[in-house]
């Protein structure tokens, strides 16, 4: 099978097509014939040597796929060969075949293509687990999402609105802000032109927001705390602006704030299976009805994975970037 691996020397890091034997599923795994795979920023970080994969993960990149089940592990009973699924992975998705834990597979919602389905697992597992499972966003509360046109952002806007919350986002251009508003955001802030703290506090009449989903980190941390209302919750899921910051602990105490940092990839299958069950029950019907839809920016053939990474690094994309296998 064809698969994409990282080729690294002292002078060069690149993505290359290799020829490998398809892997064999363990007792609780399935082998998926991959038809599409999602690109995610952790893939870019791993390529640069900044995000080591878990010890048991495939050396092939790729955290989410859509395709059909080619073979089953001995203990798998919930699927059959030929079923169309999308799956959350710890690695291995940039390939013609990959392994997935059966509990991390979900049926492809009716009416969605394989390309659309490949955009679902990483973002939906991440957004749902952070905003609803951990931060417990409630109907009527206000959610602030940084990076509104990322795969995470476009997903969070739709989910927040679908479950009755007001959604504020930040984005890096007027065009991106307009897209976010058209997708449902109540307020979109061009962070290059406005101070997002001032804009948030003005919009909320000085009260602030209940939950923040942040992929930026760094100097955003103290600014995020200023945006939170009493009992506000900050979910930190990435640190694109760096891992260090300085905060006023008095503000943390006085407003009873909660800061939680999470990463999805190292979590065990029991945690992921719990989230998969919640998605199947509460979110998949909304995808099947058309109330929610994955936003696709662009599609690249598998052999052009490096160009797909370049597209993400440019930060010009809106929504998900997908590899077609």
C-alpha angles and dihedrals in degrees: 000000000000116000136170118238135175115258110199133180131160089270105032144038116190143154116245136184112244133183115235141161114259112259122249118239121242121226095282098033137088129211111230125203096221119224098166137009131196125235115224133182092245086064089060091048092050091050088055093048093249099112115046113206121236112277094254097044125113116262086229114094124240134097102194138031145169124213144101129299111256099179141357136227116242094257098044113110104151096075138041133208111281097028114142109234144161118216143195112227140187087221143315102086099122092078144080090254131022141173124244134177106252090230090059093056124095131186114258108256114250115269094020121117123226089255091054092044092053087063093060115068107059096040098039094046090047098045096042095046093048104037102034108018099040107019091034096216109201133206109272094029124113123245125198116200123188115211096030096184097048119103088260092046098049089048094048093050092054096043094045092052094042090058097046106264132130111242129209121183140184123218138168104244142029090247091054091048090051090052090052091051091050089051090055109274112148092211130014118192123201098218091197091063105027138045100244092208092058092044093049094047092047092050093049095044090247095306100106132212132299101221134022125195107199131186095168110067120167112081091000091077099077090040091052091053089055089055095053122095126216110309090010121166127217118199110197110196103160140012108216091154094048141283101264131076142145125238140185104244091194089066089050090055099040094051095037091234127182123212116192127180119200141173121190104201099071094045115114126251093256091062093045092046090055091053092045089055092051092049093049091051102039109020108029092066089056090052091048092050092049094243088120127034134177113247111227119200101180144337126224130184115252093253090059096057090126091058089049088055090050089054091054093045090054089063088217094115126106112205128342131349113214136196116217111213 
